[in-house]
Amino acid sequence: MVEHVQPIPERIAVPAARSAAVRPSLGARLVDWSLREALLFPIVALFLATMVSNLPRELWSDSWFAIFGGHEILHHGLPGQDDLAIWSQGREWVDQQWLGQLALYGLYAAGGVKLALLGHAAAVGSAFVLALAFARRRGGSLRSICWLALPTIFLLGWGSWNARAQSFAFALFVVLIWLLVADARTPSRRVWFVLPLLVLWANVHGSVVTGVLLVVAAGLTYAFERRGEPLRRWLPRATLLCTAPIACLFASPYASSLPGYYRSVLVGSGFRDYIMEWRPTSLDFPTAPFYLLAFLAVWLIGRRSDRLTRFEQVLLVVTIFMGLQTTRMVVWFALAALMVMPVVLDGVLKPNTSAARLPLLSRALIVVSITATVAVVAAIAAKPSSWFERSYPPAALAACVL
């Protein structure tokens, strides 16, 4: 007897084969994505070309100090006393940003000043690109993102003018905000990635205090929003969000000395008397975009607070206050504003219903932007090291050569 085999129904087999046949390739999906995001290409190109072209102006004394600090760490271990400065010779030295210095020196050892400065540009540029990516993922339109990106480019370029350990902290800040904002909308276990991120940041640069403050603010906001629920549902998570980041602050080889270090730097230090970037942010030409964004943020919160979570509102207010307190904090607000404000700005702008898709224009924007960026970066990378060092006094340069 021949066994009867039931044929596969055509309505099941055919669609499966058809779907496999028409599924677009990775290249096609990449092209389609590029055409949708075409307006972001000139924005990124403008930022990268501007920053790379100004690299000689970003080689300051802090740059050489960070490079030399990394050299000393690699050859003599972590310092315990200051053997470099004259006034503080022999006194206890807490090299909190030792890992950032080591990274900058690694670039210098591999390719000289040129590679160190290009690495600095890549670190800051990655933070800017990540901020744009989050703004799109958050739902911001290309129009709003481009409008907000212009003052951000100015503030980020002006606020990161110095190649130093802080250069590596900007991308850490953006990733931290990404995790916190996503968790504020849909709580998940992914938020706990902020803890290893803070541990890394705590050894890269002292701006980790900003990250710790924002994670604690996220924990307090989480607790406030759930205050009417049973304690067992939210108290353990809120408590851990408020306490664990503080412990991460001291995850360093200098753990026992860091309380005194942060107290001396943040409370009653004399930096404001000698260092301009530690002074309160006064209104002038370089800081005008900060005040513009700050007033816009406050106005948008008042008009369309429904488009922001409570944590996002806290994030903007806290970073505005920090920016007003000291000039060096302006850059954190600029990045936060670029990440969360576009979706709110969309709520007050009239819909652009007349805009038609122009594939040829989009392709032209992409090609011109990529070509110009590659050309500028290649031209700068081809420059001799002396071109990058031209803004530095020759005598001081000779004294700093390792």
Stockholm file with secondary structure:
# STOCKHOLM 1.0

chainA/1-402         MVEHVQPIPERIAVPAARSAAVRPSLGARLVDWSLREALLFPIVALFLATMVSNLPRELWSDSWFAIFGGHEILHHGLPGQDDLAIWSQGREWVDQQWLGQLALYGLYAAGGVKLALLGHAAAVGSAFVLALAFARRRGGSLRSICWLALPTIFLLGWGSWNARAQSFAFALFVVLIWLLVADARTPSRRVWFVLPLLVLWANVHGSVVTGVLLVVAAGLTYAFERRGEPLRRWLPRATLLCTAPIACLFASPYASSLPGYYRSVLVGSGFRDYIMEWRPTSLDFPTAPFYLLAFLAVWLIGRRSDRLTRFEQVLLVVTIFMGLQTTRMVVWFALAALMVMPVVLDGVLKPNTSAARLPLLSRALIVVSITATVAVVAAIAAKPSSWFERSYPPAALAACVL
#=GR chainA/1-402 SS CCCCCCCCCHHHHHHHHHHHHHCCCHHHHHHHHHHHTTTHHHHHHHHHHHHHHTGGGGCCHHHHHHHHHHHHHHHHCSCSBCCSCSTTTTSBCCCTTHHHHHHHHHHHHHHHHHHHHHHHHHHHHHHHHHHHHHHHHTTCCHHHHHHHHHHHHHHHHHHTCSCSGGGGHHHHHHHHHHHHHHHHHSCCGGGGGHHHHHHHHTTTCTTHHHHHHHHHHHHHHHHHHTTTSCHHHHHHHHHHHHHHHHHHTTCSTTGGGHHHHHHHHHSSCSHHHHCGGGSCCCCSTTTHHHHHHHHHHHHHHHHHGGGSCHHHHHHHHHHHHHHHHCGGGHHHHHHHHHHHSHHHHTTTSCCCTTCCCCHHHHHHHHHHHHHHHHHHHHHHHTSCHHHHTTTSCHHHHHHHCC
#=GC SS_cons         CCCCCCCCCHHHHHHHHHHHHHCCCHHHHHHHHHHHTTTHHHHHHHHHHHHHHTGGGGCCHHHHHHHHHHHHHHHHCSCSBCCSCSTTTTSBCCCTTHHHHHHHHHHHHHHHHHHHHHHHHHHHHHHHHHHHHHHHHTTCCHHHHHHHHHHHHHHHHHHTCSCSGGGGHHHHHHHHHHHHHHHHHSCCGGGGGHHHHHHHHTTTCTTHHHHHHHHHHHHHHHHHHTTTSCHHHHHHHHHHHHHHHHHHTTCSTTGGGHHHHHHHHHSSCSHHHHCGGGSCCCCSTTTHHHHHHHHHHHHHHHHHGGGSCHHHHHHHHHHHHHHHHCGGGHHHHHHHHHHHSHHHHTTTSCCCTTCCCCHHHHHHHHHHHHHHHHHHHHHHHTSCHHHHTTTSCHHHHHHHCC
//
